């Protein structure tokens, strides 16, 4: 864990990925609105951000953690403004969990320590 996307990718690739995410967000929000969503832009951000965060996590990219922090921050604020305080608290706890994981991955990356391989089950 803890590999940065910048290790092997050019900045143009990173910018292209960000543009694709913004484009998908702009497509998903009206779809959610058309089916009666209550907070379409916030919900669309959380949906697209969660997909990106999960993909980055699977690829073990360092950028996964700021992505999760952004998604969970939007979730905490969004649900608090809708009066869903327990759900908002849940997202706040997820933020608190992401911060030390980000630091741990950063420490491992700076020490070039990789974890042992996980055996496949099945």
C-alpha positions in Angstrom: 0.0 0.0 0.0 0.9 3.6 -0.4 2.0 3.8 -4.0 1.4 7.2 -5.4 -0.2 7.5 -8.8 2.5 10.0 -9.7 5.2 7.3 -9.5 4.4 5.9 -12.9 1.9 8.3 -14.5 2.3 11.6 -16.1 0.5 14.7 -14.8 -1.7 14.7 -17.9 -3.0 11.3 -17.0 -4.0 12.5 -13.5 -5.7 15.6 -15.0 -7.5 13.4 -17.4 -8.7 11.2 -14.6 -10.0 14.2 -12.7 -11.8 15.5 -15.7 -13.4 12.1 -16.2 -14.6 12.1 -12.6 -16.0 15.6 -12.9 -17.8 14.6 -16.1 -19.3 11.5 -14.5 -20.4 13.6 -11.5 -22.1 16.0 -13.9 -23.9 13.1 -15.6 -25.0 11.3 -12.5 -26.5 14.3 -10.7 -29.2 14.9 -13.3 -30.0 11.2 -13.4 -30.5 11.2 -9.6 -32.7 14.3 -9.9 -34.8 12.7 -12.6 -35.6 9.8 -10.3 -36.5 12.1 -7.4 -33.3 12.4 -5.5 -33.3 14.8 -2.5 -29.7 16.1 -2.7 -28.6 15.1 -6.2 -25.3 16.9 -6.4 -24.1 15.8 -3.0 -25.4 12.3 -3.6 -23.8 12.1 -7.0 -20.5 13.3 -5.6 -20.6 10.6 -2.9 -21.5 7.9 -5.5 -18.8 8.9 -8.0 -16.2 9.6 -5.2 -16.9 6.2 -3.6 -16.4 4.4 -6.9 -13.1 6.3 -7.4 -12.0 5.8 -3.8 -12.7 2.0 -4.1 -10.8 1.7 -7.4 -7.8 3.6 -5.9 -7.9 1.4 -2.8 -7.8 -1.8 -4.9 -4.9 -0.3 -6.9 -3.2 0.6 -3.6 -2.8 4.3 -4.6 -2.1 6.9 -1.9 -4.7 9.1 -3.4 -7.4 6.8 -2.1 -7.2 8.4 1.4 -7.8 12.1 0.4 -10.6 10.8 -1.8 -12.3 9.0 1.0 -11.8 12.0 3.3 -13.4 14.3 0.7 -16.3 11.9 0.1 -16.9 11.3 3.8 -16.7 15.1 4.6 -19.4 15.7 2.0 -21.5 12.9 3.5 -21.1 14.2 7.0 -22.2 17.7 6.0 -24.9 16.5 3.6 -26.6 14.3 6.2 -26.2 16.8 9.0 -28.0 19.5 6.9 -30.8 17.0 6.3 -31.2 16.3 10.0 -29.8 12.8 9.8 -27.3 13.2 12.6 -26.5 9.6 13.3 -25.6 9.0 9.7 -23.6 12.3 9.7 -21.7 11.0 12.8 -21.0 7.7 11.0 -19.4 9.6 8.2 -17.4 11.7 10.7 -16.1 8.5 12.2 -15.0 7.3 8.8 -13.0 10.5 8.4 -11.3 9.9 11.7 -10.5 6.4 10.5 -9.1 7.5 7.2 -6.6 10.0 8.6 -4.3 7.5 10.4 -4.6 5.0 7.5 -3.3 7.8 5.2 -0.5 8.5 7.5 0.3 4.8 7.8 0.4 4.3 4.0 2.6 7.5 3.7 5.0 6.2 6.3 5.3 2.8 4.6 5.8 4.5 1.2 8.5 6.7 2.5 10.3 3.7 4.1 9.7 1.6 1.0 8.3 -1.1 3.1 5.8 -3.3 1.4 3.5 -5.6 3.2 3.7 -9.4 2.8 1.6 -10.8 0.0 -1.9 -11.9 0.9 -2.6 -15.5 -0.2 -5.5 -16.1 -2.5 -8.5 -17.8 -0.9 -10.8 -20.0 -2.8 
